[in-house]
Amino acid sequence: MALLALLSPLIIVLLAVMTVNMIVSPADRGGFFYREPRVSRGRLFGLLKFRTLRRDVLDQMRAADGHARLYEADSDNLTWTGRRLLKPWYLDEVPQLLNILRGDMSLVGPRPWPTEMVQRQVAEGRDYRNRIPAGLTGPAQVTKGEGIRYEDLDLRYVEACSSLSRWALMRYDLQILRETLAVVARGEGLNF
């Protein structure tokens, strides 16, 4: 809750910029937020995000039962605010603090995946997404992959959850959160 209060001025500025963008560009009009079905601890929940996709693209994504990541890779699909502000600085993820407050996910853990991707992973014998809460950030996000598969980084985190003491895991989580802030400060999100 304190983090939401701390970020409230940023949220107000983002909403104001999004409003101006929607006034200026009719193609970018639509809601401020959207939910996308994701899995955390084996349960389906609505991952809350600031809307970065144009309304027509979001409608197309929903009709195809797809997920945003595939559509966000094409800058033509993004609103001006999504392309210039939200995606490069990961600011589209800020509303997920509400998901954390609701208990849908935690601050640190493997990112929440869409149902079909989790089902595919489970069919291949890896069910860790059904056992631990998804996170706003995790080792895969702070390393940006760097030659290591995201899944391997997620599995290391899952192993740490079961092998480290509570205090050691808290220190590890704090380290990941510090590294996340550094990635955000460098603007290493999607850039177009």
Helices and strands as residue ranges (DSSP letters): H 2-24, G 26-28, E 33-40, E 43-50, H 55-63, H 68-72, G 75-77, H 80-81, I 82-86, G 91-93, H 96-102, E 106-108, H 115-123, G 128-130, E 135-137, H 139-143, H 150-163, H 166-185
